[in-house]
Amino acid sequence: AAAAFGINDVVLQTTDGGVDVAGAAGTISNTVGVSLEYSATGTAGRVMLAIDPNQIMQAQNLGKLLNELTIDEGYRRKVYKDSVGIETVGIGRNLVDVGISEEEARYLLRNDVKEAVRSAEKLHWYSGLSPARKRVVINMIFNIGITRFKKFKKTIQYLEVSDFGSASVEMLDSQWSRQVGV
């Protein structure tokens, strides 16, 4: 099985107990997020991996723990109050005391923007917009959702006929504009 990871752009290909690599040391992360340190020894392009068996056990135990916590906590797509009244989301994420990291926020942002782009691309007139105008439409859809965006009837009518000045006036004369501070 082949696996790619980001340490020096190393690509591993399992072969007969060894691997072919373009690099000599790094970290392998498995699907449960445990990093396995390894050292590579061998000759040009062919190495044997020495992985600590304790790390494999830790990875297996972490996998079991994650499964147990998922069963215990359950998955909730939206924020809810847990048994002691703390706002929680996902699989037991305490939003009051833990919150989310900047990395997690950026991950969510990327996913939300991708969804806004998918929604925008379904609008028959969207493809004819300049990149700057596409960003405005995506910004609006990101902030208010596609359902509310479609209620901007006049704005959409102006965009369909490339009357961008009138579309802009309509956008600026809206609650969306006041909320995002445009």
Number of C-alpha atoms within 10 A of each C-alpha: 6 9 12 12 13 11 13 11 11 19 16 18 14 12 12 7 8 17 19 18 19 15 16 17 16 16 15 20 15 13 9 13 11 17 16 18 15 16 14 18 15 13 9 10 12 16 19 18 17 12 14 12 10 10 14 15 11 14 20 14 13 15 17 13 12 14 11 12 14 14 11 11 13 12 14 13 9 9 14 16 12 14 8 6 8 15 18 22 19 16 16 17 19 18 16 10 10 9 14 13 9 9 9 11 12 12 11 12 13 12 12 15 16 14 17 21 18 12 16 22 14 10 12 9 15 17 12 12 15 9 10 9 14 17 14 13 22 25 16 20 22 20 17 16 15 17 10 12 19 14 10 14 11 14 20 22 14 16 21 17 10 14 13 16 12 15 20 14 11 17 21 14 11 11 11 16 13 11 10 10 8 8
